[in-house]
Amino acid sequence: MWVRFLSKGKKKELLRVLKKSFGIEKPPFLFFETSKETRIFTGSVSKDDLGMLVKNLRIQSMGLYFAKKEDGEFRLSLDATHLLSKEIKKNILEISDEQKDKWMNGENLEIDESLKGIFIVKNKEDFLSSGKASNGKLFNFIPKERRTGNY
């Protein structure tokens, strides 16, 4: 797996999509990417020092999984959704308590067919994760190890 900082162009695209899709203005993170995903770092290490660590050590993973780009859209991770809950202002899909139980168990939900794209799933005051709406379904991306029915 490779790790590199986002180029100015990729970072600009990510920030544009975050603002357009979720109303997130300027997240205070250092962004980098691996071969599979976008990750963030918030520590006190400088970008140069972090780059030196990546270059000189065999690091499998560092930082926090932030998002995955699919079909031109960024799907926020469960942790990113929680970190940015106060910043998210758009594309929020409110679900009922009954739907929340299903969602947290990893089930997809039946929703309005007119909804398309990535949404942040919320129940009352709790931001739960992101999901993708298509063809009357909201597809669940909560990792198996984070689902409530998985003890």
C-alpha positions as CSV (number, residue, x, y, z in Angstrom):
1,M,0.0,0.0,0.0
2,W,1.3,3.5,-0.8
3,V,0.7,6.7,1.1
4,R,1.0,10.3,-0.2
5,F,-0.3,13.7,0.6
6,L,-3.2,15.0,-1.6
7,S,-2.0,17.2,-4.4
8,K,-3.4,20.7,-4.3
9,G,-5.8,19.8,-7.1
10,K,-7.1,16.7,-5.3
11,K,-7.4,18.6,-2.0
12,K,-9.3,21.4,-3.7
13,E,-11.7,18.9,-5.3
14,L,-12.2,17.1,-1.9
15,L,-12.9,20.5,-0.2
16,R,-15.3,21.5,-3.0
17,V,-17.2,18.2,-2.7
18,L,-17.4,18.4,1.1
19,K,-18.8,21.9,0.9
20,K,-21.2,21.2,-2.0
21,S,-22.4,17.8,-0.7
22,F,-22.5,18.3,3.1
23,G,-22.0,22.1,3.7
24,I,-18.6,21.4,5.4
25,E,-16.6,24.6,5.0
26,K,-13.0,23.8,6.0
27,P,-12.1,20.7,8.0
28,P,-9.0,21.2,10.1
29,F,-7.2,18.1,8.9
30,L,-4.0,17.1,7.0
31,F,-5.3,15.0,4.2
32,F,-3.4,12.1,2.6
33,E,-4.4,9.1,0.5
34,T,-3.5,5.5,0.2
35,S,-4.2,3.2,-2.7
36,K,-7.7,2.7,-1.4
37,E,-8.9,5.7,0.6
38,T,-8.5,9.2,1.9
39,R,-7.2,9.5,5.4
40,I,-6.7,12.4,7.8
41,F,-4.2,13.3,10.5
42,T,-4.7,15.9,13.2
43,G,-1.6,15.5,15.4
44,S,1.1,18.0,16.1
45,V,3.6,16.4,13.6
46,S,4.4,18.7,10.7
47,K,3.6,17.7,7.1
48,D,7.4,17.4,6.4
49,D,7.9,15.2,9.4
50,L,4.9,13.1,8.5
51,G,6.3,12.8,5.0
52,M,9.6,11.7,6.3
53,L,8.0,9.0,8.5
54,V,6.0,7.7,5.5
55,K,9.1,7.6,3.3
56,N,11.4,5.9,5.8
57,L,9.2,3.5,7.7
58,R,7.1,0.6,6.5
59,I,3.8,2.1,7.6
60,Q,0.7,0.0,6.8
61,S,-1.8,2.5,8.1
62,M,-1.8,5.8,9.8
63,G,-4.2,8.5,10.6
64,L,-7.9,8.0,10.5
65,Y,-9.9,6.6,7.6
66,F,-11.9,9.7,6.4
67,A,-13.6,8.9,3.1
68,K,-13.7,6.8,0.0
69,K,-14.3,8.2,-3.5
70,E,-16.8,6.3,-5.5
71,D,-18.3,7.5,-8.8
72,G,-17.1,11.0,-8.2
73,E,-18.6,11.2,-4.8
74,F,-16.9,11.1,-1.4
75,R,-18.5,8.7,1.1
76,L,-17.5,9.8,4.6
77,S,-16.4,7.1,7.1
78,L,-18.3,6.5,10.3
79,D,-15.7,8.3,12.3
80,A,-15.5,11.2,9.9
81,T,-19.3,11.6,10.2
82,H,-18.9,11.8,14.0
83,L,-16.0,14.2,13.9
84,L,-17.7,16.5,11.5
85,S,-21.3,16.3,12.9
86,K,-21.3,19.9,14.0
87,E,-20.2,21.0,10.5
88,I,-22.6,18.9,8.4
89,K,-25.5,21.0,7.1
90,K,-26.6,19.3,3.9
91,N,-27.8,16.0,2.6
92,I,-28.8,14.7,6.0
93,L,-31.3,11.9,6.0
94,E,-33.3,11.6,9.2
95,I,-34.4,8.1,10.1
96,S,-36.9,6.7,12.7
97,D,-35.9,4.7,15.8
98,E,-37.1,1.5,14.1
99,Q,-35.0,2.3,11.0
100,K,-32.0,3.2,13.3
101,D,-32.1,-0.3,14.8
102,K,-32.0,-1.9,11.4
103,W,-29.3,0.5,10.2
104,M,-27.0,-0.1,13.1
105,N,-27.4,-3.9,12.5
106,G,-26.0,-3.3,9.0
107,E,-29.3,-3.5,7.1
108,N,-30.1,-1.5,4.0
109,L,-33.2,0.7,4.3
110,E,-36.2,1.2,2.0
111,I,-36.5,4.9,1.2
112,D,-38.1,7.3,-1.2
113,E,-37.1,6.4,-4.8
114,S,-36.4,10.1,-5.7
115,L,-33.4,10.2,-3.3
116,K,-30.1,9.6,-5.1
117,G,-26.4,10.0,-4.0
118,I,-24.6,10.1,-0.7
119,F,-26.4,11.1,2.5
120,I,-25.4,11.4,6.1
121,V,-27.8,9.3,8.2
122,K,-29.1,10.8,11.4
123,N,-31.5,9.7,14.1
124,K,-32.6,12.6,16.4
125,E,-29.3,14.2,17.5
126,D,-27.1,11.3,16.6
127,F,-25.2,11.2,13.3
128,L,-24.9,7.5,12.5
129,S,-22.8,7.2,9.3
130,S,-23.1,7.8,5.6
131,G,-25.1,5.8,3.1
132,K,-25.8,5.7,-0.6
133,A,-29.3,6.2,-1.9
134,S,-30.3,4.6,-5.2
135,N,-33.4,2.9,-6.6
136,G,-35.4,3.2,-3.4
137,K,-32.7,1.8,-1.1
138,L,-30.2,3.4,1.3
139,F,-27.1,1.2,1.2
140,N,-25.3,0.7,4.5
141,F,-21.6,0.9,4.8
142,I,-21.1,0.4,8.5
143,P,-18.2,-2.0,8.9
144,K,-19.3,-5.4,10.3
145,E,-17.1,-5.0,13.4
146,R,-19.0,-1.7,14.3
147,R,-22.5,-3.0,13.9
148,T,-24.6,-3.3,17.1
149,G,-25.6,-6.9,16.5
150,N,-21.9,-7.9,16.4
151,Y,-20.7,-8.8,19.9
